[in-house]
């Protein structure tokens, strides 16, 4: 057996452990970055997760990174959607933006760098993030490290593949309807969607779709997610929403006892679409695990997700596409040509142009009424548990559209995401996908917890408890750059 390389050893450590090695002087930020580049170069031809390497900038940034920062020297990837990096191409997965270059850093990027993270590249995303897969025509499909014939889900699929394969310990993502949590489930990662406005969207955006969109990351350890949120959370000047303050740092919540939680759960999807048996089995396993940890479990179905609310959600997403195209038309000074938008995006755009301002505001009112009902629902339980996805990761090419069938991707995606991850976006509540299970074929299957508004602390405490009871960090997909976790652990001790 050949000895593991230093890069493979580092790949089996989470971001907190890597930063600790930097603080102790055992490795340098430059070494961490060089090893991450080696891993990306090794795996990216297979996975197509990274679509824009930034190696020269990263090595220069690493050389100037103080070792005292909270995440000093840790290599990081940024999803090519919403968050912008000055001087770097920014396409949002669209041929319409293939020549676009960002002029300014997003506030989130400024905070990531302030924490000591070193951005080594940008990751793949579907066109404008509007479908739960990661197969844009501009960059081609990202493949799942657990089975390269399957999708990563999406829209943060490039980041999910990069973290699952251990190119980097964590990577940026965003979430408008499940885009952090679905790929977390598909790729065996921890994916937290924070409370509305916990992370800033500016200066490009103040209120992306009435607060539905949010920023955070995919990680494989709970403590990494908490430490990163500590580094980035908080309003920027002029942000349109307030939110509950943290009692203590999120990182301090991960090891705390969550107490005896009252957990509602269901295997039923809101529209009655049958879930895959492996997803139901993952839920049953999570229910049993939570009960064994002393929590109280009670069956509870989601209230109020009526066909009228479903229609309102559809109006919002169509209007969102029309807004996105209008936004970029204004920035680029021209409209997209016929071949610059994918069939599904064009169909959404055309439908969105039929949604009037009054229609949009009525849809938001319907969704806000639904959100008030969810707030009442969560007064009787602490968190609500379901499978994250209703289907296994789809084969590559399954969730795609053609000119003849522009809505095919939407129709094929629906049965895989029937548990309505968008509920957390409508309400603004925090939610997380936790990688507790694998099926008989070794594919990861996540479970989903919806928390009360502003209650990330409860989710981090519960997630930390679940991680200790059912450790998942040693699980490695077939496409990985890491040596076994136990070999690397000795170096971090």
TAJO-V770623 format. One record per pair of residues at least 6 apart in sequence whose C-alpha atoms are under 7 Angstrom apart, sorted by the first residue. I is the first residue (numbers start at 1). GAP is how many residues later the second one is. If there is no record, write none. Layout:
I & GAP
I & GAP
This chain:
4 & 479
7 & 28
7 & 29
8 & 473
8 & 474
8 & 475
9 & 473
9 & 474
9 & 479
10 & 478
11 & 155
11 & 156
11 & 157
11 & 158
11 & 470
11 & 471
12 & 470
12 & 471
12 & 472
12 & 473
12 & 476
13 & 475
14 & 155
14 & 207
14 & 210
15 & 59
15 & 154
15 & 209
16 & 55
16 & 208
17 & 475
18 & 56
19 & 52
19 & 53
19 & 54
19 & 55
21 & 6
21 & 471
22 & 6
22 & 7
22 & 45
22 & 50
23 & 44
23 & 45
29 & 33
29 & 34
29 & 43
29 & 44
29 & 45
30 & 29
30 & 32
30 & 33
32 & 41
32 & 42
32 & 43
33 & 26
33 & 42
36 & 39
36 & 131
36 & 132
39 & 128
39 & 442
40 & 127
44 & 6
47 & 95
47 & 96
47 & 97
47 & 98
48 & 93
48 & 94
48 & 95
49 & 74
49 & 75
49 & 93
49 & 109
49 & 110
49 & 112
49 & 113
50 & 71
50 & 72
50 & 73
50 & 74
50 & 108
51 & 71
51 & 72
51 & 73
51 & 88
52 & 69
52 & 70
52 & 71
53 & 67
53 & 68
53 & 69
54 & 66
54 & 67
55 & 65
58 & 60
58 & 61
58 & 62
61 & 57
62 & 11
62 & 56
65 & 7
65 & 8
65 & 51
66 & 6
69 & 46
69 & 47
70 & 45
70 & 46
71 & 44
71 & 45
71 & 46
72 & 43
72 & 44
72 & 45
73 & 43
73 & 44
73 & 45
74 & 43
74 & 44
75 & 42
75 & 43
75 & 44
75 & 45
75 & 93
76 & 41
76 & 42
76 & 43
76 & 44
76 & 92
76 & 94
76 & 95
77 & 42
77 & 43
77 & 44
77 & 45
77 & 46
77 & 82
77 & 94
77 & 95
78 & 43
78 & 44
78 & 45
78 & 93
78 & 94
79 & 43
79 & 44
79 & 45
79 & 46
79 & 77
79 & 80
79 & 93
79 & 94
80 & 10
80 & 11
80 & 12
80 & 42
80 & 43
80 & 44
80 & 45
81 & 11
81 & 47
83 & 23
84 & 6
84 & 18
84 & 20
84 & 21
84 & 22
85 & 17
85 & 19
85 & 20
85 & 21
85 & 24
86 & 16
86 & 17
86 & 18
86 & 19
87 & 14
87 & 15
87 & 16
88 & 13
88 & 14
89 & 11
89 & 12
89 & 13
90 & 10
90 & 11
90 & 12
91 & 6
91 & 7
91 & 9
92 & 33
92 & 35
92 & 36
93 & 31
93 & 32
93 & 33
93 & 34
93 & 35
93 & 43
93 & 45
94 & 33
94 & 34
94 & 44
94 & 247
95 & 43
95 & 245
95 & 246
96 & 240
96 & 244
96 & 245
106 & 96
106 & 97
107 & 93
107 & 95
107 & 96
108 & 92
108 & 124
111 & 120
111 & 121
112 & 120
115 & 116
123 & 35
123 & 36
124 & 10
124 & 18
124 & 33
124 & 34
125 & 9
125 & 11
125 & 30
125 & 31
125 & 32
125 & 33
126 & 7
126 & 8
126 & 9
126 & 10
126 & 29
127 & 9
129 & 26
131 & 23
131 & 24
132 & 21
132 & 22
132 & 23
132 & 47
132 & 281
133 & 18
133 & 19
133 & 20
133 & 21
133 & 22
133 & 24
133 & 266
134 & 7
134 & 8
134 & 17
134 & 18
134 & 19
134 & 20
134 & 21
134 & 23
134 & 24
135 & 6
135 & 7
142 & 9
142 & 10
142 & 15
142 & 16
143 & 6
143 & 7
143 & 8
143 & 9
144 & 6
144 & 7
144 & 8
144 & 17
144 & 43
145 & 16
145 & 19
145 & 20
145 & 332
145 & 333
145 & 334
146 & 41
146 & 297
146 & 331
146 & 332
146 & 333
149 & 246
149 & 247
150 & 243
150 & 244
150 & 245
150 & 246
151 & 242
151 & 243
151 & 244
151 & 245
152 & 8
152 & 9
152 & 31
152 & 34
152 & 35
152 & 241
153 & 29
153 & 30
153 & 33
153 & 240
154 & 25
154 & 28
154 & 29
155 & 24
156 & 17
156 & 18
156 & 23
156 & 24
156 & 27
157 & 26
159 & 12
159 & 13
159 & 14
159 & 59
160 & 23
160 & 24
160 & 27
160 & 58
161 & 26
162 & 6
163 & 6
163 & 7
163 & 8
163 & 56
164 & 23
164 & 24
164 & 25
165 & 312
165 & 314
165 & 315
165 & 316
166 & 314
166 & 315
166 & 316
167 & 314
169 & 50
169 & 51
170 & 47
170 & 48
170 & 49
171 & 46
171 & 47
171 & 48
172 & 44
172 & 45
172 & 46
173 & 7
173 & 42
173 & 43
173 & 44
173 & 45
174 & 6
174 & 40
174 & 41
174 & 42
175 & 18
175 & 38
175 & 39
175 & 40
176 & 36
176 & 37
176 & 38
176 & 246
176 & 249
177 & 244
177 & 245
177 & 248
178 & 243
178 & 244
180 & 11
180 & 13
180 & 38
181 & 10
181 & 11
181 & 251
181 & 252
182 & 206
182 & 207
184 & 6
184 & 7
184 & 34
184 & 249
185 & 203
185 & 248
185 & 250
185 & 259
185 & 260
185 & 261
186 & 207
186 & 258
186 & 259
187 & 257
188 & 247
188 & 256
188 & 257
188 & 258
189 & 29
189 & 30
189 & 31
189 & 245
189 & 246
190 & 28
190 & 29
190 & 30
190 & 31
190 & 32
190 & 243
190 & 244
190 & 245
191 & 26
191 & 27
191 & 28
191 & 241
191 & 242
191 & 243
192 & 239
192 & 240
192 & 241
193 & 23
193 & 237
193 & 238
193 & 239
194 & 236
194 & 237
194 & 262
195 & 233
195 & 234
195 & 235
195 & 258
195 & 259
196 & 15
196 & 18
196 & 232
196 & 233
197 & 17
197 & 38
197 & 44
197 & 46
198 & 35
198 & 36
198 & 37
199 & 15
199 & 16
199 & 33
199 & 34
199 & 35
199 & 36
200 & 34
200 & 35
200 & 36
206 & 33
206 & 34
207 & 33
209 & 111
212 & 213
212 & 214
212 & 216
213 & 212
219 & 6
220 & 253
222 & 241
222 & 242
223 & 28
223 & 31
226 & 24
226 & 25
227 & 23
227 & 24
230 & 19
230 & 20
243 & 211
244 & 210
250 & 207
253 & 204
253 & 207
253 & 208
254 & 206
254 & 207
254 & 210
255 & 206
255 & 209
256 & 205
257 & 204
258 & 200
258 & 203
258 & 204
260 & 34
260 & 35
260 & 36
261 & 34
261 & 35
261 & 121
262 & 33
262 & 34
262 & 35
262 & 119
262 & 120
263 & 33
263 & 34
263 & 35
263 & 118
263 & 119
263 & 120
263 & 121
263 & 122
264 & 33
264 & 34
264 & 35
264 & 36
264 & 117
264 & 119
264 & 120
264 & 121
265 & 33
265 & 34
265 & 35
265 & 119
265 & 120
265 & 121
266 & 33
266 & 34
266 & 35
266 & 119
266 & 120
267 & 13
267 & 119
269 & 149
269 & 150
270 & 35
270 & 149
273 & 142
273 & 145
275 & 115
275 & 116
276 & 114
276 & 115
278 & 161
279 & 108
279 & 110
279 & 111
279 & 112
279 & 166
280 & 107
282 & 105
282 & 155
282 & 163
282 & 165
283 & 103
283 & 104
283 & 164
291 & 6
303 & 71
304 & 66
304 & 69
309 & 57
309 & 58
312 & 51
312 & 54
312 & 55
315 & 40
315 & 45
315 & 48
316 & 44
316 & 47
318 & 30
318 & 31
318 & 33
318 & 34
319 & 33
319 & 34
319 & 36
321 & 27
321 & 28
321 & 31
322 & 27
322 & 30
322 & 31
329 & 6
343 & 58
343 & 59
343 & 60
343 & 63
344 & 57
344 & 62
344 & 63
347 & 59
367 & 59
371 & 55
371 & 56
378 & 74
382 & 69
382 & 70
383 & 66
383 & 67
383 & 68
383 & 69
384 & 65
384 & 66
384 & 67
385 & 63
385 & 64
385 & 65
386 & 61
386 & 62
386 & 63
387 & 59
387 & 60
387 & 61
388 & 31
388 & 45
388 & 58
388 & 59
388 & 60
389 & 27
389 & 28
389 & 29
389 & 30
390 & 25
390 & 26
390 & 27
390 & 28
390 & 29
391 & 24
391 & 25
391 & 26
392 & 24
398 & 14
399 & 10
399 & 13
399 & 14
400 & 8
400 & 9
401 & 6
401 & 7
401 & 8
424 & 6
424 & 7
424 & 26
428 & 25
429 & 22
429 & 23
429 & 24
429 & 25
430 & 20
430 & 21
430 & 22
430 & 23
430 & 24
430 & 25
430 & 26
431 & 18
431 & 19
431 & 20
432 & 16
432 & 17
432 & 18
433 & 13
433 & 14
433 & 15
433 & 16
434 & 12
434 & 13
434 & 14
435 & 9
435 & 10
435 & 11
435 & 12
436 & 10
436 & 34
437 & 7
437 & 8
437 & 9
438 & 6
438 & 7
439 & 6
451 & 8
474 & 10
474 & 11
